[in-house]
Amino acid sequence: MDRILRRELDAIARNNHCGAAELVEGAANAILQWTRRRSPIAESDWLGAAKHLLRCKPSMAPFLRLSNEILLAVDRHSSAVAVAERVLAFKRKVITGPKKIALFFRRFLRGEKKPFIQTYSYSSTVLACLVASKDLVDRVWCSESRPAYEGREMASKLARAGISVDFSTDACMFGQIWRGHIILLGADAVLSGWIAGKAGIKTIMQCAIANGCRVFLAADSTKFWPETSRSQYPQWDWTFGADDEVWKKPPRNVDVYNLYFELVQYRKDSRFRFLTEYGVMTSAQVRGEIAKIKLSPRLEELLD
């Protein structure tokens, strides 16, 4: 694979602070720049790039979707220009999705009395929603999101946008989810019955549902992924970070458990909705969209 492209994708793979939308946009840009630098591009090179994308951020569905877009184009023996156009169309979807979602969230909040909103970790889509509706929001509570502390990035950007923020440890926030609050979360992947997100999202959703809170999951359709055969991609539930992020020099006999992502099952509940570029959707509607996704047969080979 192209040396520069590999270096750029490897840098994205090491980035643990940005959200999936920002990271996959960077990956799409790297692919597009590669197509401008190199011509012609052999089929084996396209397959190498697609395979590297699969391993770049294995817990983030947009990387799987971008890889699949390239493979579908290769299946049709498309030219490099045609593949690049497909990548560009995917990038536009990633960019415009959060803006559309933010408009739907603002439309929803117009019927509310300046709610208190809680969020978790960092999501550029969630950030876009909150900034677009800052005049309709009372305060936003977010937490550190250890061990990478991406919650600080969220809090900083919200504050710079003029939004009042309550900031706490993760453990403190879990105990402060009360009836009447709106929980707004992002996700790295939306499967046909599960959500993949930052470790801790399971506890937040359980507390929210138990306390009668309304929960919104902001995710454009590039986060959707079907659960079939190996494309289930079990790494979603077993992605770990480096031990030293949690404890640099733990004592002997101490095993550090630094789980990055976890799966949480979503259920039919009137208090839980998806915010997508198509509007507010139920679980059944999201499953319907996921069922429409076409997968390249080569995907199975690259996942082996």
N, C-alpha and C positions, 0 to 999 in steps of 0.2 A: 504494500500500500504506500501511497505518497508519503514521504517523510514529514512534510509540513502538516499535512492533514492529520497524520497520526499524532503529532505533537499537540495540535490544537484540540483534538478529541480527548487526548489523555489529560490535558489541563482541565477540560470540562468535567471529566470523570473524577478529578480530585476536588472539585468545588462542592463543598458541603453547606454553603451559606445561601445560595440562590434557589429560587423555586424552579419547578420543572419547566414552566413556560419560558422563562428566561434562558435556561440552560439549553433547551432544545432549539430555541431560536439561534443561539450561538452555534450549535452543531449544524443547523441548516445553512448558516452563513459560511461556515468552514467548507461545507460540501460545494456550495455555489462558487466560492473563490477557487476551489480546486478545479472545477470544470473550466474556469477561465484561464487557469495556469497551464492546464494539460489537455492536449488534443492530439490524436484521438484517445478515448478512454476504452480500454478493453473490458469485456464482460467480466473477466476475473477480477479486475480492479473494482468494478462496481460491487461485486459480491464481497470483496474484502472490506470495502467501506461499510456495506450493510452489516456485515458480521461484527465489525468494530463498534458500530452504533448499538448493537444488541448488548454488548458487554460494557458499554460506556456508563450507563446508569440503569442497571438491570431492574431497579424498583420503580422506574418512571415510565409509564405507558407511552408518552409521546415519542420516546426514543425507539420503542418497538414499532410505533405507527410510522415514523419517518423511515425506518429500515424497510418496513413492508411496502411503503410507497415506492421506494427505489426498486425493490424486487419485482413489484407488479409491472413497472415500466420495463425492466430487463426481460421479464417473461414475454413481453410483446415485441422484443427485439427493437426497442425504441432507440433513437439516436441520443447522443449525449445532450443535445439541445433539448430534446423532448423530456429526458429524465430531469434535467435542470429546471425545466418549466414546471414539472410535477413537484419538485422540491420547493420551488418558489411559491407555488399555490398552497402547499402545506404551511410554509412560513407565514404567509398572509393570514391563514386561518388561525395560527397561533397568536398572531399580533392582534387581529380584530376580535377574537373571541372574548377576551377579558373586558374589552370596551362595551361590547353588546351585553355581557352579563351584568356589568355595572349599571347600565341603563335599566335593566329589569329589576335589579335590587332597589334602585332609587324609586322606581314606580311602586314597588311593594311598600317601601317605607313611608310614602306619602299618606298612607292610610293609618300610620302608627303615631303614637304620641312620644316622640323622641326617645326611642328605646335605649337601654343599656346593652351593649354588644360585647360578647366575649369571643376571642379568636385564639389560635394556637399556632406556634411555629411561624414560618414565613411563607407567604403565597403572594405572588404579584397580582393574581386575580382577586384575591381577598382585599389586597391593598387598593386596587383600582375601584372596587365596590365601595369601600369605606371613604376614600377620598372624594369620589363622585357624589357621595351622600352626606358629606360632613355637616351640612347645615340641618340635616334631619336626624342626627345622632346625638345622644346625650354624652356618653363617654364610651371608650373602648378599653376593655381589660385584656391584656396579653401577658405572657410570662416569658421567662428566660429561654425556654426550649433547649435545655442542656442535652448533650454536652457541647454542641457547636454554637450555642447561644444566638441562633438566628432570630429569636424573639426580640433581641435588642435592635436588630436591623428593622424589624417591623415597627417597634415602638418609636424609634428615631424618625422613620419616614412618616408615620402618622402624626407625630408631634410637629414636624416641619410643615406638614400640610394644614396645621391649625386645629388638629383634633386633640381633645383632652384624653390623656391615657393614664390608666392605672396599671402599674407594672409590678409583677411579683415573681416569686419562685414558682415552679411548676406545681409543687405539692400544695402550695397555698391556693392557687387558682382552682385546682380540682375540688376543693372544699367550699368554693364560693359561687357555685353554679346554682342559682336560685330561680324559682318560678317567675316568669315575666321577662327574663333575660332572653335575648336572641343569640344563638350560637352560630357563628359564621366560620366555616372551615374550608380549607383547600384540600386537595388530594393529589397523590402521585399517580394513581390508577383507579379506574372504576370498572370493576368486573361485573358479571351478570348477577352476582349476589353478594359481592364483597367490595369493600373500599380498602385500598392500600394507602397508608399515610404514616406520618411521623409517629414513632412509638409514644404512646400517651393518648392518641386519638380515641382508642377504644374506651378508656376510662372516662374521657370527656363526654363521649356520646352516651354512654350508659348513665352517667350522672344527669345529663341533660334530659334524657327521656324519662328517667325516674322522677325528676322534679317538674315535669310538665313544660319544659322549655321547647321553643320551636328551634329546630336545627336546619340550617341551610348548608349544603355542600356546593361550593362554587367550583365548577369544573367544565371547561369546554369539551367538545366531543373528541378532541385529540387525546384526551385522557381515557377514553372508552376502549376496552379491550375484551375480546371474547375468550371464554374459558373452554378451549378445545384441545385435547391431546397435550402435546408438550408446550403449546402456546399458553398454557396456564402459567408457565414461568414461575415455579415455586420459590425462586429467589426473593419474591416479594415478602414472604414471611420469614426469611432468614438472611437478612442483610445486616451485617455487623460493621461497626466502625472500629478504628484502632483502639486498643485497650488504654493507651496512654492519654487519650482524650478525656477519659474519666478519672484515671489515677496514673500518674507518670511512673511512680515506683511503689507499687503495692507490696505489702509484706508477703513473705512466703506463705503459701497455702491460701492466698486470697485470689480467687478467679474473678476477673472483671467481666461484666456482662453488659456490653455496649450495643444493644439492639437499636438499629436505626429506624426500621419500618415494621409495621404490624398490620395484619388484616383484621377488619371488623365487619361483621355481617350487617347489612342494612335490611330493614324489614318494612312491611306495609304499616305505616303509621302516619296519621294525618298531620303530625307535628314535624315530620321529616320530609324535606323536599330537596331536589337538585336545582341549582341555578346554572343554566347552560346558555349558549348563544341562541338557542331556540326558545328560551323563556323558562318559566318555572315548570319543572317536570316531576312526575311521580316516579317511583321505583319501576313500575310496570312500563312506563314510557321509555325510560332509560334502557331497560332490557330490550325493548323493541329496536332501539337505535343500535345497540350493540350487535344484535342479531343480523343487521344489514352489512356489517363489516366483512369485506372480502379479503381473505388471506392468500398470499402467494404460497404455492406448494414448496417453494425453495426455503421458506422460513423454517420448516421442520428440520431440514438438512442442516441449516446453520445453527440451530439450537442444540444439535447433537454434540 
